[in-house]
Amino acid sequence: MTGTTQDFIVNRADLSRTKWVSGPAPDDIALDKGQILAEIEKFAFTANNITYAVAGDMLNYWSFFPAEAGWGRIPVWGYATVVRSRSSEIAEGERLYGYFPMSSHLVMQPEKVTPGSFLDLYKQRRELHPVYNTYTRLKSDKASPPALDDLRPILNPLYTTSFLIDDWLADNEFFGATQAVLLSASSKTGFGLAFGLSQRRPQGPTVVGLTSPGNVEFVKSLGCYDTVLSYDKIATLDAGQPTLVVDFAGDGDVLAAVHRHFGDKLVESTQVGLSHWDAPRPPSGLPGAKPHLFFAPDQARKRMEEWGKDGFDAKLGESWRAFAAKAATWVSIEHGKGPDAISRVYAEMLAGRINPAAGNILSL
Ligand SMILES: NC(=O)c1ccc[n+]([C@@H]2O[C@H](COP(=O)([O-])OP(=O)(O)OC[C@H]3O[C@@H](n4cnc5c(N)ncnc54)[C@H](OP(=O)(O)O)[C@@H]3O)[C@@H](O)[C@H]2O)c1
């Protein structure tokens, strides 16, 4: 992978069609005053990145890093090093953490630079939510210890959502539920929430994890769910208790079975993910609470107002470090290097051939 820049692009109408395209050599890319060229070092890849592609048109994910007409570059969380700079504030050699495309390089336009971070206000990324266009300058970063370098892009963005759902549920007194059912319990965002709920013992609801038959033993081994069952065992759950469901799977048949089993005892139905991206969506008119989308930035904004930005960062940071210490023993890092390895991991993830105990770190 020398000479030219490289992009992994996905056909937006048929996510199984992918290709690598070459661009100019890094030295030939024109930089305007204030811009930098970052060389992408490594990035994480989970089902969440497939969801970015599935929801690319609906939720605007394709607009971050444009590609040729009809194709898109999937956003990923990872690390990059500045290899050329026309910025007076960001020097060559700086290492960054944040949101990148599945590419070898990215032209960025750092603005609102502080010792710890900057916003990338390059063209189409100017309007993005700061969650996505804030980059951490790692030389002064204290939030995540270097020992978690690989685990951080795999788990930290997902755990932020897990933390916010846990906090939002507690903030709403669990809507009166004494039992929480989590769908796609083996997903990293799912077990992040289960971890948060398990930390509330003896307060909070008991936590049931539903997963595919092949993932039951893995989910049991985590120790943060009270009960773990496969999707075909929904009918065995206690339907007499007020129950809430948090859905990371987006599988309409599974969600419908949960609603029909609990009926009016289903007091809250929160939709977070689409890990079963090719499954049918839920029918309308299901019994129990009406399913609705969880929007993490709303809860983040509420808590930043109440706790202050520093207070929010401190609570999230403390919770992340406790989770990461556990999760480091649950997830084993698998490194994939080169275009073929990246294409293969993408195809396997798309097809649902996933080992939930593995965390993928990819590099060109
Ligand atoms: N809204 C938000 O703010 C937000 C934030 C973070 C994550 N999410 C969403 O939460 C979901 C989980 O993301 P993640 O990155 O945590 O996942 P992950 O750890 O990569 O999840 C792997 C699990 O997802 C299920 N799965 C994945 N692909 C599948 C397929 N094609 N067919 C059937 N099952 C499949 C399997 O779980 P089971 O066998 O247990 O079903 C698998 O073990 C994603 O849809 C993601 O976008 C949303």
The ligand as an SDF file (V2000), in Angstrom:
LIG
                    3D

 48 52  0  0  0  0  0  0  0  0999 V2000
  -28.2480    4.6900   18.4150 N   0  0  0  0  0  0  0  0  0  0  0  0
  -27.0350    4.7520   18.9170 C   0  0  0  0  0  0  0  0  0  0  0  0
  -26.6250    5.7780   19.4150 O   0  0  0  0  0  0  0  0  0  0  0  0
  -26.1690    3.5290   18.8920 C   0  0  0  0  0  0  0  0  0  0  0  0
  -24.9020    3.5440   19.4940 C   0  0  0  0  0  0  0  0  0  0  0  0
  -24.1420    2.3690   19.5210 C   0  0  0  0  0  0  0  0  0  0  0  0
  -24.6190    1.2210   18.8990 C   0  0  0  0  0  0  0  0  0  0  0  0
  -25.8300    1.2530   18.2830 N   0  0  0  0  0  0  0  0  0  0  0  0
  -26.3260    0.0660   17.5740 C   0  0  0  0  0  0  0  0  0  0  0  0
  -26.3200   -1.1160   18.3690 O   0  0  0  0  0  0  0  0  0  0  0  0
  -26.1430   -2.2640   17.5130 C   0  0  0  0  0  0  0  0  0  0  0  0
  -25.0100   -3.1310   18.0690 C   0  0  0  0  0  0  0  0  0  0  0  0
  -23.7620   -2.5460   17.7100 O   0  0  0  0  0  0  0  0  0  0  0  0
  -22.3550   -3.1060   18.2560 P   0  0  0  0  0  0  0  0  0  0  0  0
  -21.3020   -2.4230   17.4750 O   0  0  0  0  0  0  0  0  0  0  0  0
  -22.3830   -3.0690   19.7390 O   0  0  0  0  0  0  0  0  0  0  0  0
  -22.4490   -4.6150   17.7580 O   0  0  0  0  0  0  0  0  0  0  0  0
  -21.4100   -5.8230   17.8550 P   0  0  0  0  0  0  0  0  0  0  0  0
  -20.7940   -5.8990   19.1730 O   0  0  0  0  0  0  0  0  0  0  0  0
  -20.5410   -5.8910   16.6580 O   0  0  0  0  0  0  0  0  0  0  0  0
  -22.5610   -6.9280   17.7570 O   0  0  0  0  0  0  0  0  0  0  0  0
  -22.3580   -8.2220   17.3940 C   0  0  0  0  0  0  0  0  0  0  0  0
  -23.6820   -8.9570   17.6210 C   0  0  0  0  0  0  0  0  0  0  0  0
  -24.7310   -8.4140   16.7990 O   0  0  0  0  0  0  0  0  0  0  0  0
  -25.5510   -9.4880   16.3240 C   0  0  0  0  0  0  0  0  0  0  0  0
  -25.4150   -9.4680   14.8700 N   0  0  0  0  0  0  0  0  0  0  0  0
  -24.5650   -8.6950   14.1780 C   0  0  0  0  0  0  0  0  0  0  0  0
  -24.7480   -8.8280   12.8480 N   0  0  0  0  0  0  0  0  0  0  0  0
  -25.7490   -9.6670   12.6900 C   0  0  0  0  0  0  0  0  0  0  0  0
  -26.4270  -10.1920   11.5380 C   0  0  0  0  0  0  0  0  0  0  0  0
  -26.0930   -9.8060   10.2910 N   0  0  0  0  0  0  0  0  0  0  0  0
  -27.4240  -11.0610   11.7460 N   0  0  0  0  0  0  0  0  0  0  0  0
  -27.7700  -11.4040   13.0010 C   0  0  0  0  0  0  0  0  0  0  0  0
  -27.1710  -10.9180   14.1300 N   0  0  0  0  0  0  0  0  0  0  0  0
  -26.1660  -10.0710   13.9630 C   0  0  0  0  0  0  0  0  0  0  0  0
  -25.0840  -10.7070   17.0360 C   0  0  0  0  0  0  0  0  0  0  0  0
  -25.7260  -10.6490   18.3090 O   0  0  0  0  0  0  0  0  0  0  0  0
  -26.9320  -11.5630   18.8820 P   0  0  0  0  0  0  0  0  0  0  0  0
  -26.6160  -12.9710   18.4930 O   0  0  0  0  0  0  0  0  0  0  0  0
  -26.8130  -11.3180   20.3630 O   0  0  0  0  0  0  0  0  0  0  0  0
  -28.1810  -11.0200   18.2950 O   0  0  0  0  0  0  0  0  0  0  0  0
  -23.6100  -10.3950   17.2170 C   0  0  0  0  0  0  0  0  0  0  0  0
  -23.0050  -11.1390   18.2450 O   0  0  0  0  0  0  0  0  0  0  0  0
  -25.8290   -1.7130   16.1110 C   0  0  0  0  0  0  0  0  0  0  0  0
  -26.9900   -1.7350   15.2960 O   0  0  0  0  0  0  0  0  0  0  0  0
  -25.4220   -0.2850   16.3990 C   0  0  0  0  0  0  0  0  0  0  0  0
  -25.6130    0.6060   15.3210 O   0  0  0  0  0  0  0  0  0  0  0  0
  -26.6090    2.3700   18.2630 C   0  0  0  0  0  0  0  0  0  0  0  0
  1  2  1  0
  2  3  2  0
  2  4  1  0
  4  5  1  0
  4 48  2  0
  5  6  2  0
  6  7  1  0
  7  8  2  0
  8  9  1  0
  8 48  1  0
  9 10  1  0
  9 46  1  0
 10 11  1  0
 11 12  1  0
 11 44  1  0
 12 13  1  0
 13 14  1  0
 14 15  2  0
 14 16  1  0
 14 17  1  0
 17 18  1  0
 18 19  2  0
 18 20  1  0
 18 21  1  0
 21 22  1  0
 22 23  1  0
 23 24  1  0
 23 42  1  0
 24 25  1  0
 25 26  1  0
 25 36  1  0
 26 27  1  0
 26 35  1  0
 27 28  2  0
 28 29  1  0
 29 30  1  0
 29 35  2  0
 30 31  1  0
 30 32  2  0
 32 33  1  0
 33 34  2  0
 34 35  1  0
 36 37  1  0
 36 42  1  0
 37 38  1  0
 38 39  2  0
 38 40  1  0
 38 41  1  0
 42 43  1  0
 44 45  1  0
 44 46  1  0
 46 47  1  0
M  CHG  2   8   1  16  -1
M  END
$$$$
